[in-house]
């Protein structure tokens, strides 16, 4: 009974994850989530103790030990983000950019510096370059994003990298000001922004040692929670900036609908198993007692 209950609960969470992916199939730069399941044996979760000597009649299961297999359950062990790149669509807007590669655009949010793949940028009322959610886009720092050969051997932040404790003034100094040139802007492959021949700054496109160290922080932005997952810059950089394009969601609606049907059917099978065990217990209580 409880094995079926555990399976049904896990499939419920699986359906919720798939439904969220489907809801964001048209969200620019969205990266789908995929749940992971863990099967464990209840007896193996406890510390092993000394074998007890039987002091009563020998039972059948002592001849055929189950080793806890009769107490196996499944749970959702967590979820991970699939960072596969989505397709690109043409918009011809000068402030729309798509990232071709593993990098992300560095932005400033009320919670600190975050990273995003949503390249639908615009000019705010004060001339700043911001995302569609109003987060100011940051410019690359002088000297690039260098990484020491041994990050653990050197204290503090890597040269050219924004430390976690950067002040608001330091972050604000990296805002990109278009100065009312939103309609006459060109952005090259490395993120340099020009208004005619005048340079306005460079998009801070950062790359990470391990994308698994990033966590979703809402509104299409990611947070780097691992201090050792230092942003890196390579020469040449793997990520290229494509002006006039936008990256779409990496959710395949057909694939997700197939997964949703599969999860619903598995959930129904667990419910049928629960009903079967319930009927058996009812017959045990009502019918066998009459014998």
N, C-alpha and C positions, 0 to 999 in steps of 0.2 A: 504493500500500500504506500509506504513512505518513499520508496524508490520512484514510484509513479508520480507522487506529489512533487518530488525534487525535479524530475524531468519536466513536468508541466510548468513549474515555476521558472526553470531555465529557459524554456521555449517562449514564455511570456516576455521575458526580457529580450530575447532574440527578436521577437516580432516588433517590440518597441524600437530597437536599434534600426531594423530594416525600414520601418515606417518613417523614421526620422531621415534616413538616407533618401527615400523616395520623395519626401517633402522638400528636400533641398536639391532635387535633380536639376533645377534651373537656376540655382544660386551660383553666382560667379565665384570661381576659385574654391568651391567647397570640396573638402576631402572626406570621403565616406569612412564610417566607423565599422569595424568588424569585431564581434564578440569572440572571446575564447572561453572554452569550457574546460572544467577540471573534474575528472572522476577520481574519487578517493574511496578507500576502504575504511569504514569506521574503526575497525579494530587496529588498523595500522596508524591511525591518528593518535592513538594512546601510546604511552611508553611501554616497552616490552618488559614483562615481569617474568619471574621464574615459573616454569610449568608446574601446575598443581597436580598432585597425585590423586587419581580417582578414588573416591571413598564410598561410592555407591554403585548401583547397577550400571553396566556399560551400555551406552546409548548407541544408536545407529550412526550418528554423525561423528562418533569417535573413530569408527572404522573408515569413514569417508570425510575427513576434515574439509570444511569449506573455506577455512582461513579468512573468514570475514566477508566472503563473496556474497553472502546473504544480506549484508549490511552495506552494499555499495550505493553511493549516491552521486549525482552530478550537480555541479553548481557553476555559475558564471564566474570565471576566474578574473575577468576584466575585459577590457576592449582596447583595441589599438587602431590608430588612424592609418589608412592606406594613402600614402603620399604620391601615388601614381599621377603623372601629369594629365590634366584634362585636355580636351580638344580646344583649338583656338578659333575664334570667330572674328571676322573683320568688321570694324566699326568706322574706320577712317577718322575718328575723333583724335585730335592731337594730344589730348591728355589721357587717352586710354593706352595702357601698356600691359603686355603679357610677358611673363617670365618663361623663357625657354631653357629649362634646366632646374636644378634642385634648390635654387636660392629663394629668398623671401625679401620683401621690402620692409625696411625698418620704419616703424611709426611710433608716435608718442600718444599714449592714452592716459586717462586719469589714474590708472593703476601702475603706470610705468611704461617702459619701452616694450613694445610687442612687435610681432612679425606677421605679415599677411601676404597672400597670393592674389588678393583682389586688387586688380590694377585699374579700376574705374575711378580715376582721379578727377578732381575739379579744383577750381580756384575759389577760395572763400572770400567773404566780403572785404577782409583786410588784405587780400592779395596772396595769402599763404596757399601753398599746394597741400590739399587735404584729401583724404579718402572719402568714399561715398557716405561714411558714417561720421565724418567731420574730424577724424584723427589727423593731426599734422604729419606730413611725410618728412622724414629726416634726410639730411644730406650726408654723404660719406665724409668721414673725418679725414683731416690731412694725414697723409702717409699711408692711407688704406687701412685694412684690417689685418695687421700683421699678427702672427702667432709664434710664440717662442717655441724652440725645438723641444723643450721639456717643460710643459705648463706647470707641473708640480714642483719644479725646482726653483721657480721664480715667484716671488710674492707680488701681490697686487694684480692689477689688470694688465692684460697684454697691451703692448704699444698700439695706439690708435684705436683701442676698443673702449666703448663706453662702459665704465664701471657700474656695478649695480647701485652704488650710492651717488650717482651723478645728481647734481643740483638741478632745480628747475631752470635756472639761468643758463647752465651749460647745455641743457637739452634745447631750450628755446633758441640758443645761438645757432642751432643746426636746422632751424626751420627754413624752408625754401620759399622765397618771395618772388612771385611772378611779375609783380609790379604792373598789373593791368595788361599783361601780354599773353593772356590765356589763349587767344586765337592765333598767335604767331609764334608757336613754340615747336621746336624740333628736339627729339630725344634719340641719341644714337645707341648703338648696341651695348655700350658699357654703362649707359645711364646718364651721360652728360646731357644737360638741358641747356638749350640755346634759344635766345630770342633774337632772330636774325643772326648776326655774328657775335652777339654779346653772350658770354657764358653766365648762366644763373646758378649753377651748382651741379651736383651729381647725385642721382638717387643712391641711397645707401642700400645696395643689394647684398645681403649677407648669406653665407653658406655655413652649414654646421657639420661637425664631425659625425653626428648621429642624429637623424631626424626623429628617432624614437624617443629622444629626450625632450621633445616638444609636446605640449599639452594645449588643447583647445581652451580659449579664454572667452569665447562668445563673440558674436558679431564678426566672424570670419578671421579673427586674429589668434595667434599662437603665443604661448609663453614658454620661455626657455628656463625650466626649473633646475636644471643641472648646471652648477657653476663650472664643471669641468668640460661641458659641451661647448667649447669656445668657438665663436664664429670664426670662420677661416676665409682667407682670400688666396686664390691661386693665380698664377700668371701663365697663360691667360685664364681668366675666370671661367668656370664651367657654364655659368648662367648668362644668357644673353637677353637684353631687353628689346622687345618688339613693339614699336610704336604703332598705334592705330589698330591694335588687336586686343582681345580680352580672352582670358582662359576661362573656359566653362567648367562646370562640375565634372568630377571624374566618376559620377554615379551612372551606371548603365541601367536604365529603367527596366529593360527586359530581364536582365540578370537579377535585379532586386525583386521583381515580381515573381520570378521562379523561386528565389529563396524564401519569399513570403509565403507562397503556396506550400512549399516544403515544410516550413516551420509550423504553419497552421495544421497541416496533416499530422505531424508528429505530436503536436499539442492534443489533437483529437484522439490519437492513439493512447496517449497517457490517460486521458479522461476515461476512455473505454476500459483500460486496465483498472483504474480506480473503481469504476462501477462494478466490474467483475469481482474484484476482491470484496467490495461491499456486499454484493449478493451472496458470496460464499460465506461471509461472516453472519449474514442474516439467516441463511439456511442452517448454519452450525448452531445458532442460538435457538431457532424455532423448531427445526425438524429433528436434529439429532437428539435434542432434549426429550422428544416424545418416545424414543426407543427404550 
